């Protein structure tokens, strides 16, 4: 049986009729007043630029838009028949006071008065708006909020951004305490926030960004038991006193970016037991106290981007086992302690871009090995010159690795092989030492389909300089020389008596005449003021291709009158243009005179004689 199909002309007529009935609402004043436009229950009389509004407005109007005109005053009689009006937009006009909107103002739930010339909030002017839930007074000339400025209204959302408010009187929000959920005071002139000024037990979101608050006292936000988010970016904050956020027992997001904070301590974090996101980017933070996170162990996101951190200690992130994202990019991190990331068992994203952690990648044994759930690792711009096979051990779940903007010279075979889930590798370097030890790289990159994000070319040998590793034959990756330093003499572990002198010796050889630099580290930190003596001499080394002249460099570390604080692991680092070589770590143990149990007979004789001579 054939289905009945309505003629197209009849269908079109039906649509037109529906539209007509939709636009022509009500009786009497039901016609849409020119030059306004009407859409359903909305009457749009915005941007007329005439300084006046039509004499008649349809009585079916629910939403009325009078924005972007030049209105200075309003005749309340124009609204006397608008019993259905619930939303009024009067933003971008020239009103100097909250207007009288007639007898049905009591039905209005949303009043937008942003971008006018209103100078004060009057309880009398707001009193008729008995159903008001949203009030927008942003971008006006309000200078203060006095006590009892607001009548008892069912306000849920209030926007006071970009005024000139410099003071909040005690009790100014008292009559809104039962209903207010969102309060925005951004871009004002507040320099102090009186303690307990916000007695708003239902407030969920508070914004105070771009004010002039330099210090937050304890209990300042007491009374905001339901608050979920607090934004205080760009205030010039430099001091957060103990208990500054105490009482915010349901806080989830705290944004303190672009301030002048210098450290993270548990004192000002006290009470933030439910905090999930903490944004501290673009401050001057140089220190994270050992017990900083004691009271906010539910953090899932921590942003410390662009601060002054130079060290990540073993205690820096203790207690953050639920952390999912950690942003430490654009700091000055040059030291990462063994175990600094231990305990971050749920971390999936780590951003360390634009720091100075080359030695972490080049020398440490699995610096990220505790991060077995990590999926994204950003290491671009870290002065990394060498990647070893232990650099990324333990990162079995890693999917995205960014090593771009590093002048990488060497990458050991199998450096990436343990990352079975790697989907994207970003690498761009024109500094590669293209010898036999690198011939694996172009083959592996091509097999893993990482070619689109890898730009790698040679710096040495001269015959391959500037050429992409993907355009070089496998036979051209040869080891005719060794321009990168190679350790030939390792420093030795020693035991010494307190007050004696100790010497560590380390040597390396290179076939290059590139200038060599020397450094000694103790417990992974560079000894900047140590007594170091360096020397070099030529020697001839035989090989399959004949004799080769190489330079051997020796660096000596002198420790005078060692103390118990001298104990630790010592290591030499010898570098040239082609990379750095790290010696093994030699341990120094210091004993008291008379404690001979750990000495061999010969060791005892030597150290004892040295002690007698020096004392």
C-alpha positions as CSV (number, residue, x, y, z in Angstrom):
1,X,0.0,0.0,0.0
2,X,1.4,3.4,-1.0
3,X,1.9,5.8,1.9
4,X,0.1,9.2,1.7
5,X,2.5,12.1,0.9
6,X,1.5,15.6,1.8
7,X,1.9,18.1,-1.1
8,X,5.0,20.2,-0.8
9,X,3.1,23.4,-1.1
10,X,0.9,22.5,1.9
11,X,3.9,21.6,4.0
12,X,5.5,24.9,3.1
13,X,2.4,26.8,4.0
14,X,2.3,25.0,7.4
15,X,5.8,26.1,8.2
16,X,5.0,29.7,7.3
17,X,1.9,29.6,9.4
18,X,3.8,28.3,12.4
19,X,6.4,31.0,12.0
20,X,3.7,33.6,11.7
21,X,2.0,32.4,14.9
22,X,5.4,32.3,16.6
23,X,6.3,35.8,15.7
24,X,2.9,37.4,16.1
25,X,2.4,36.7,19.8
26,X,-0.5,37.8,22.1
27,X,-3.1,40.5,21.4
28,X,-3.1,44.3,21.4
29,X,0.6,45.0,21.6
30,X,1.5,41.7,20.0
31,X,3.2,43.2,16.9
32,X,7.0,43.3,16.9
33,X,7.8,47.0,17.3
34,X,10.1,48.3,14.6
35,X,13.0,48.6,14.2
36,X,13.4,45.7,16.8
37,X,13.6,42.1,15.8
38,X,11.6,39.3,17.5
39,X,12.5,35.7,17.9
40,X,10.2,33.5,19.9
41,X,9.9,35.1,23.3
42,X,12.9,37.5,22.7
43,X,12.5,41.1,21.6
44,X,15.8,42.4,20.4
45,X,16.0,46.2,20.4
46,X,19.8,46.3,20.7
47,X,22.2,48.6,18.9
48,X,19.6,51.2,17.9
49,X,21.8,54.1,18.9
50,X,18.9,56.4,19.3
51,X,18.9,56.9,23.0
52,X,15.3,55.8,23.3
53,X,13.3,52.6,23.0
54,X,10.0,51.9,21.2
55,X,6.8,53.2,22.8
56,X,5.2,49.8,22.9
57,X,6.8,46.4,23.7
58,X,4.7,43.2,23.2
59,X,3.2,42.0,26.5
60,X,4.3,38.5,25.7
61,X,8.0,39.5,26.0
62,X,10.0,37.2,28.2
63,X,13.5,38.4,27.1
64,X,14.2,42.0,26.3
65,X,17.5,43.2,24.8
66,X,18.1,46.9,25.0
67,X,21.9,46.7,25.0
68,X,24.3,48.8,23.0
69,X,22.1,51.9,22.9
70,X,22.7,55.3,24.4
71,X,20.1,55.0,27.1
72,X,20.7,57.4,30.1
73,X,17.3,57.0,31.7
74,X,14.3,54.7,31.4
75,X,10.6,55.4,31.7
76,X,9.2,52.7,33.9
77,X,5.8,53.0,32.4
78,X,7.1,51.4,29.2
79,X,7.4,48.1,31.1
80,X,4.1,48.3,32.9
81,X,2.5,45.5,30.8
82,X,5.5,43.1,30.7
83,X,4.2,40.6,33.3
84,X,6.1,37.8,31.6
85,X,9.5,39.5,31.5
86,X,12.2,37.5,33.1
87,X,15.4,38.6,31.4
88,X,16.5,42.2,30.8
89,X,19.7,43.2,29.0
90,X,20.8,46.8,29.4
91,X,24.5,46.4,29.0
92,X,26.6,49.0,27.0
93,X,24.4,52.0,27.8
94,X,24.9,55.2,29.7
95,X,22.8,54.5,32.8
96,X,24.1,56.1,36.1
97,X,21.8,54.1,38.4
98,X,20.0,50.8,38.6
99,X,16.8,51.6,36.7
100,X,13.1,51.2,37.8
101,X,11.6,48.6,35.5
102,X,8.0,48.9,36.5
103,X,5.6,46.9,38.5
104,X,6.7,43.5,37.1
105,X,10.3,44.0,38.0
106,X,9.5,41.4,40.7
107,X,9.4,38.7,38.0
108,X,12.8,39.5,36.5
109,X,15.4,36.7,37.2
110,X,18.3,38.0,35.1
111,X,19.4,41.7,34.9
112,X,22.4,42.6,32.8
113,X,23.7,46.1,33.5
114,X,27.4,45.7,32.5
115,X,29.2,48.6,30.8
116,X,27.2,51.5,32.1
117,X,28.1,54.4,34.4
118,X,26.6,53.2,37.6
119,X,28.6,54.4,40.6
120,X,26.9,52.7,43.6
121,X,24.8,49.7,44.6
122,X,21.6,50.9,46.2
123,X,19.5,48.6,48.4
124,X,16.4,50.7,47.6
125,X,16.9,50.4,43.8
126,X,17.3,46.6,44.0
127,X,14.4,46.0,46.4
128,X,11.8,45.6,43.6
129,X,13.7,42.7,42.0
130,X,12.2,40.0,44.3
131,X,13.0,37.1,41.9
132,X,16.4,38.2,40.7
133,X,18.9,35.3,40.4
134,X,21.6,36.8,38.1
135,X,22.9,40.4,38.4
136,X,25.7,41.7,36.1
137,X,27.2,45.0,37.1
138,X,30.6,44.5,35.4
139,X,32.4,47.4,33.9
140,X,30.8,50.2,35.8
141,X,32.2,52.9,38.2
142,X,31.3,51.3,41.5
143,X,34.0,52.2,44.1
144,X,32.8,50.4,47.3
145,X,30.3,48.0,48.6
146,X,28.8,49.1,51.8
147,X,27.1,47.1,54.5
148,X,23.5,46.3,53.6
149,X,24.0,47.3,49.9
150,X,21.8,44.3,48.9
151,X,18.3,43.5,50.1
152,X,17.3,39.9,50.7
153,X,17.2,38.7,47.1
154,X,17.5,35.1,45.8
155,X,20.7,36.0,43.9
156,X,22.7,33.1,42.7
157,X,25.2,34.8,40.4
158,X,26.7,38.3,40.8
159,X,29.3,39.8,38.5
160,X,31.1,42.9,39.7
161,X,34.2,42.6,37.4
162,X,36.1,45.6,36.2
163,X,34.8,48.3,38.5
164,X,36.8,50.6,40.9
165,X,35.9,48.8,44.1
166,X,38.6,49.4,46.7
167,X,36.7,48.4,49.9
168,X,34.3,45.8,51.2
169,X,32.4,46.8,54.3
170,X,31.7,44.1,56.9
171,X,28.2,42.7,56.3
172,X,28.0,43.8,52.7
173,X,26.9,40.4,51.5
174,X,25.0,39.3,54.5
175,X,21.5,39.4,52.9
176,X,22.8,37.2,50.1
177,X,24.2,34.5,52.3
178,X,21.4,31.9,51.7
179,X,21.5,31.9,47.9
180,X,24.7,33.3,46.3
181,X,26.7,30.7,44.4
182,X,29.0,32.7,42.1
183,X,30.7,36.0,42.9
184,X,33.1,37.7,40.5
185,X,35.2,40.6,41.7
186,X,38.0,40.5,39.1
187,X,39.8,43.7,37.9
188,X,39.0,45.9,40.8
189,X,41.2,47.8,43.3
190,X,41.0,45.7,46.4
191,X,44.2,45.8,48.4
192,X,43.0,44.0,51.5
193,X,40.4,41.4,52.1
194,X,39.0,41.7,55.6
195,X,38.9,38.4,57.5
196,X,35.6,36.6,57.4
197,X,34.2,39.2,55.0
198,X,32.6,36.4,52.9
199,X,30.0,34.9,55.1
200,X,28.4,33.0,52.2
201,X,27.9,29.4,53.1
202,X,26.5,28.5,49.7
203,X,29.1,30.2,47.5
204,X,30.7,27.8,45.1
205,X,32.9,30.0,42.9
206,X,34.8,33.2,43.9
207,X,36.9,35.2,41.6
208,X,39.3,38.0,42.8
209,X,41.9,38.1,40.0
210,X,43.6,41.3,38.9
211,X,43.2,43.2,42.2
212,X,46.0,44.5,44.4
213,X,46.0,42.0,47.2
214,X,49.5,41.5,48.4
215,X,48.9,39.5,51.6
216,X,46.2,37.1,52.8
217,X,45.8,36.7,56.5
218,X,44.7,33.5,58.2
219,X,40.9,32.8,58.2
220,X,40.3,35.3,55.4
221,X,37.9,33.0,53.7
222,X,36.4,31.4,56.7
223,X,32.7,31.0,56.2
224,X,32.9,29.7,52.6
225,X,32.2,26.1,53.4
226,X,30.8,25.2,50.0
227,X,33.4,27.0,47.9
228,X,34.7,24.8,45.0
229,X,37.0,27.2,43.2
230,X,38.9,30.4,44.1
231,X,40.7,32.5,41.4
232,X,43.3,35.1,42.6
233,X,45.6,35.4,39.6
234,X,47.6,38.7,39.0
235,X,47.3,40.3,42.4
236,X,51.0,40.7,43.3
237,X,50.5,38.3,46.2
238,X,53.7,37.8,48.1
239,X,52.6,36.5,51.5
240,X,50.1,33.8,52.4
241,X,49.9,33.5,56.1
242,X,49.3,30.2,57.9
243,X,45.7,29.2,57.6
244,X,45.1,31.7,54.7
245,X,42.6,29.2,53.2
246,X,41.5,27.5,56.3
247,X,37.8,26.7,56.3
248,X,37.6,25.9,52.6
249,X,36.7,22.3,53.3
250,X,35.2,21.6,49.9
251,X,37.7,23.5,47.7
252,X,38.7,21.7,44.5
253,X,40.4,24.4,42.4
254,X,42.8,27.1,43.6
255,X,44.3,29.5,41.0
256,X,47.2,31.7,42.2
257,X,49.1,32.2,38.9
258,X,51.0,35.4,38.0
259,X,51.8,36.5,41.6
260,X,55.0,36.9,43.6
261,X,54.9,33.9,45.8
262,X,58.3,32.5,46.8
263,X,57.7,29.2,48.4
264,X,55.2,26.4,49.0
265,X,54.5,25.5,52.6
266,X,52.0,23.5,54.5
267,X,51.1,26.6,56.6
268,X,49.2,28.3,53.9
269,X,47.9,25.1,52.4
270,X,46.4,24.1,55.8
271,X,42.9,22.8,55.6
272,X,42.7,22.2,51.8
273,X,41.9,18.6,52.2
274,X,39.8,18.2,49.1
275,X,41.9,20.3,46.7
276,X,42.4,18.7,43.3
277,X,43.9,21.4,41.2
278,X,46.6,23.9,42.3
279,X,47.8,26.5,39.8
280,X,51.0,28.4,40.9
281,X,52.4,29.2,37.5
282,X,54.3,32.4,36.8
283,X,55.3,33.2,40.4
284,X,58.8,33.4,42.0
285,X,58.7,30.1,43.8
286,X,62.2,28.8,44.5
287,X,61.4,26.3,47.4
288,X,59.0,23.6,48.2
289,X,59.2,22.8,51.9
290,X,59.6,19.1,52.7
291,X,56.1,18.7,54.3
292,X,54.3,21.1,52.0
293,X,51.6,18.7,50.8
294,X,50.6,17.2,54.1
295,X,47.1,18.8,54.0
296,X,46.3,18.5,50.3
297,X,47.0,14.9,49.3
298,X,44.1,14.7,46.9
299,X,45.8,16.9,44.3
300,X,45.4,15.6,40.7
301,X,47.0,18.6,38.9
302,X,49.9,20.7,40.1
303,X,51.1,23.6,37.9
304,X,54.4,25.2,38.9
305,X,55.2,26.4,35.4
306,X,57.6,29.4,35.0
307,X,58.9,29.8,38.5
308,X,62.4,29.9,40.0
309,X,62.8,26.3,41.1
310,X,66.4,25.1,40.7
311,X,66.2,21.8,42.7
312,X,63.7,19.0,43.0
313,X,64.5,17.3,46.3
314,X,63.5,13.8,47.3
315,X,60.8,15.4,49.5
316,X,59.5,17.9,46.9
317,X,56.4,15.8,46.0
318,X,55.9,13.5,49.0
319,X,52.3,12.7,49.6
320,X,51.0,13.4,46.1
321,X,50.2,9.8,45.2
322,X,47.0,10.8,43.3
323,X,48.8,13.4,41.2
324,X,47.9,13.0,37.5
325,X,49.6,16.1,35.9
326,X,52.7,17.9,37.0
327,X,53.9,21.1,35.2
328,X,57.4,22.2,36.1
329,X,58.4,23.7,32.7
330,X,60.2,27.0,32.3
331,X,62.0,26.9,35.7
332,X,65.8,26.7,36.4
333,X,65.9,23.0,37.5
334,X,69.4,21.7,37.3
335,X,69.3,19.2,40.1
336,X,66.9,16.3,40.5
337,X,67.5,14.1,43.6
338,X,67.4,10.4,43.3
339,X,63.8,9.5,44.2
340,X,62.4,12.9,43.6
341,X,59.5,11.4,41.6
342,X,59.1,8.4,43.9
343,X,55.5,8.1,45.1
344,X,53.9,9.7,42.1
345,X,52.4,6.4,41.2
346,X,49.5,7.8,39.2
347,X,51.3,10.5,37.3
348,X,50.4,10.5,33.6
349,X,51.8,13.8,32.4
350,X,55.1,15.4,33.3
351,X,56.2,18.7,31.8
352,X,59.9,19.6,32.4
353,X,60.4,21.7,29.3
354,X,62.9,24.5,29.3
355,X,65.0,23.6,32.3
356,X,68.6,22.6,32.7
357,X,68.4,18.9,33.4
358,X,70.8,17.5,30.8
359,X,72.8,15.5,33.3
360,X,69.6,13.8,34.6
361,X,69.1,12.3,31.2
362,X,72.7,11.7,30.4
363,X,73.9,10.2,33.7
364,X,71.2,9.2,36.1
365,X,70.1,5.6,36.2
366,X,66.4,5.7,35.4
367,X,65.5,9.1,36.7
368,X,61.8,8.5,35.8
369,X,61.7,4.8,36.7
370,X,59.1,5.2,39.4
371,X,56.6,6.7,36.9
372,X,55.3,3.5,35.5
373,X,51.9,5.1,34.5
374,X,53.5,8.1,32.7
375,X,52.0,8.6,29.2
376,X,53.4,12.1,28.3
377,X,56.8,13.5,29.0
378,X,58.0,16.9,27.8
379,X,61.7,17.5,27.9
380,X,62.2,20.0,25.1
381,X,64.7,22.8,25.6
382,X,66.8,21.2,28.4
383,X,70.3,21.4,26.9
384,X,70.3,17.6,26.6
385,X,73.3,16.4,24.5
386,X,73.3,12.6,25.1
387,X,70.6,10.0,25.6
388,X,71.6,6.7,27.2
389,X,69.9,3.4,27.3
390,X,69.0,4.0,30.9
391,X,67.5,7.5,30.4
392,X,63.9,6.3,30.1
393,X,64.0,3.0,31.8
394,X,60.8,2.2,33.6
395,X,58.6,4.2,31.3
396,X,56.7,1.3,29.9
397,X,53.4,3.2,29.5
398,X,54.9,6.2,27.8
399,X,53.0,7.3,24.6
400,X,54.4,10.8,23.9
401,X,58.0,11.9,24.3
402,X,59.2,15.4,23.3
403,X,62.9,15.9,23.0
404,X,62.8,18.8,20.6
405,X,65.0,21.9,20.9
406,X,67.9,19.9,22.4
407,X,71.3,19.8,20.6
408,X,71.5,16.1,21.0
409,X,74.8,14.6,19.8
410,X,74.6,11.0,20.7
411,X,71.8,8.4,21.4
412,X,72.8,5.0,22.6
413,X,71.3,2.0,20.9
414,X,68.1,0.7,22.5
415,X,67.6,4.1,24.3
416,X,63.9,4.0,23.4
417,X,63.3,0.3,23.0
418,X,61.7,-0.3,26.4
419,X,58.9,2.1,25.6
420,X,56.7,-0.4,23.8
421,X,53.6,1.9,23.8
422,X,55.4,5.0,22.4
423,X,53.2,6.6,19.7
424,X,55.0,9.9,19.1
425,X,58.6,10.9,19.4
426,X,59.5,14.5,18.8
427,X,63.2,15.2,18.0
428,X,65.0,17.9,16.1
429,X,68.8,18.2,16.2
430,X,71.6,19.1,13.8
431,X,74.4,18.1,16.2
432,X,74.5,14.4,15.9
433,X,77.8,12.4,16.0
434,X,77.1,10.1,13.1
435,X,79.4,7.2,13.8
436,X,78.9,3.5,13.9
437,X,77.1,3.7,17.3
438,X,74.2,5.8,15.7
439,X,73.5,3.6,12.6
440,X,70.6,2.0,14.4
441,X,68.7,5.3,14.8
442,X,67.3,5.9,11.2
443,X,66.3,2.3,10.8
444,X,64.4,2.3,14.1
445,X,62.7,5.6,13.6
446,X,61.5,4.5,10.2
447,X,60.2,1.2,11.5
448,X,58.3,2.9,14.3
449,X,56.7,5.4,11.9
450,X,58.1,8.4,13.8
451,X,59.5,10.1,10.7
452,X,57.1,13.0,10.6
453,X,58.2,14.4,13.9
454,X,61.9,13.6,13.7
455,X,64.4,16.0,12.1
456,X,67.9,14.7,12.7
457,X,71.2,15.6,10.9
458,X,74.9,15.2,11.4
459,X,77.5,17.6,12.8
460,X,80.4,15.1,12.6
461,X,82.2,13.7,10.7
462,X,82.9,16.5,8.3
463,X,81.9,14.5,5.3
464,X,78.4,14.0,6.7
465,X,77.9,17.4,8.2
466,X,74.5,18.8,7.5
467,X,73.1,15.6,6.1
468,X,69.9,14.0,7.4
469,X,70.5,10.6,9.0
470,X,67.7,9.3,6.9
471,X,69.7,10.2,3.7
472,X,72.9,8.4,4.7
473,X,73.8,4.9,3.7
474,X,74.3,2.4,6.6
475,X,77.9,1.9,5.4
476,X,78.7,5.5,6.0
477,X,78.1,5.2,9.8
478,X,81.7,4.3,10.8
479,X,83.9,4.7,13.9
480,X,87.2,6.1,12.5
481,X,87.8,8.4,15.6
482,X,86.2,9.2,18.9
483,X,85.8,13.0,19.3
484,X,83.5,12.7,22.3
485,X,85.6,12.2,25.5
486,X,86.0,8.6,26.8
487,X,86.8,8.0,30.4
488,X,90.1,6.1,30.7
489,X,90.8,6.4,34.5
490,X,87.9,6.3,37.0
491,X,88.1,8.0,40.4
492,X,88.5,5.5,43.2
493,X,86.5,5.0,46.4
494,X,88.5,6.1,49.5
495,X,88.4,6.1,53.3
496,X,90.2,8.9,55.1
497,X,90.7,10.3,58.6
498,X,89.0,13.5,59.6
499,X,91.4,16.4,59.0
500,X,93.5,14.7,56.3
501,X,93.7,15.5,52.6
502,X,92.1,13.5,49.8
503,X,92.8,13.4,46.1
504,X,90.5,12.1,43.4
505,X,91.9,11.6,39.9
506,X,90.0,11.1,36.6
507,X,91.2,10.9,33.0
508,X,89.6,10.9,29.6
509,X,90.8,10.8,26.0
510,X,89.5,12.3,22.8
511,X,90.6,12.4,19.1
512,X,89.2,15.9,18.7
513,X,91.0,19.2,19.4
514,X,87.7,20.7,20.6
515,X,88.2,22.6,23.9
516,X,87.6,20.5,26.9
517,X,85.8,21.5,30.2
518,X,86.1,19.7,33.5
519,X,83.7,19.6,36.5
520,X,83.5,17.6,39.7
521,X,80.2,16.6,41.4
522,X,79.4,15.6,44.9
523,X,76.2,13.7,45.3
524,X,75.1,14.9,41.9
525,X,75.8,18.6,42.6
526,X,78.5,20.5,40.9
527,X,81.4,21.7,43.2
528,X,81.8,25.3,42.0
529,X,84.5,26.3,44.5
530,X,86.5,23.1,44.6
531,X,90.3,23.0,44.2
532,X,90.7,21.4,40.7
533,X,93.9,20.9,38.7
534,X,93.7,19.9,35.0
535,X,96.4,18.8,32.5
536,X,96.6,17.4,29.0
537,X,99.1,15.4,27.0
538,X,99.3,13.8,23.6
539,X,99.7,10.0,23.1
540,X,99.6,7.7,20.2
541,X,96.9,5.0,20.1
542,X,97.0,2.0,17.8
543,X,94.0,0.6,15.9
544,X,92.9,-1.3,12.9
545,X,93.3,1.8,10.8
546,X,96.8,2.5,12.0
547,X,98.1,4.8,14.7
548,X,96.0,7.7,15.9
549,X,97.2,10.7,17.9
550,X,94.8,11.4,20.8
551,X,94.8,13.8,23.6
552,X,94.4,12.5,27.2
553,X,93.1,14.9,29.8
554,X,93.5,14.4,33.5
555,X,91.5,16.3,36.2
556,X,92.4,16.2,39.9
557,X,90.1,17.1,42.8
558,X,91.9,18.2,46.0
559,X,90.0,18.0,49.3
560,X,91.9,19.7,52.1
561,X,91.2,18.8,55.8
562,X,88.2,16.7,55.1
563,X,85.3,16.8,57.6
564,X,82.4,14.4,58.1
565,X,80.4,16.7,55.8
566,X,82.9,15.8,53.1
567,X,81.5,12.3,52.9
568,X,79.6,11.5,49.7
569,X,79.8,10.2,46.2
570,X,82.3,12.1,43.9
571,X,82.2,12.1,40.1
572,X,84.0,13.8,37.3
573,X,82.4,15.2,34.2
574,X,84.6,15.9,31.1
575,X,83.0,17.6,28.2
576,X,83.7,19.1,24.8
577,X,81.7,20.1,21.8
578,X,80.7,16.5,21.0
579,X,79.3,15.7,24.4
580,X,80.0,14.8,28.0
581,X,81.4,11.7,29.7
582,X,80.6,10.9,33.3
583,X,82.8,8.8,35.5
584,X,81.6,6.3,37.9
585,X,80.9,7.6,41.4
586,X,83.6,7.2,44.0
587,X,82.5,7.2,47.6
588,X,84.5,9.0,50.3
589,X,84.1,7.8,53.9
590,X,85.5,10.0,56.7
591,X,86.4,8.4,60.1
592,X,87.5,9.9,63.4
593,X,91.2,9.5,64.3
594,X,91.6,6.3,66.3
595,X,88.8,4.5,64.5
596,X,90.9,2.0,62.6
597,X,88.5,-0.8,62.2
598,X,87.6,-0.1,58.6
599,X,91.2,0.4,57.4
600,X,93.5,-2.1,55.9
601,X,97.0,-2.2,57.4
602,X,98.5,-0.3,54.5
603,X,95.7,2.1,54.4
604,X,96.0,2.8,58.1
605,X,99.8,3.4,57.8
606,X,99.4,5.9,55.0
607,X,96.5,7.8,56.6
608,X,98.0,7.8,60.0
609,X,101.4,9.1,58.8
610,X,99.5,11.9,56.9
611,X,97.5,12.7,60.0
612,X,100.7,13.0,62.1
613,X,102.4,15.2,59.5
614,X,99.4,17.6,59.2
615,X,98.7,17.8,63.0
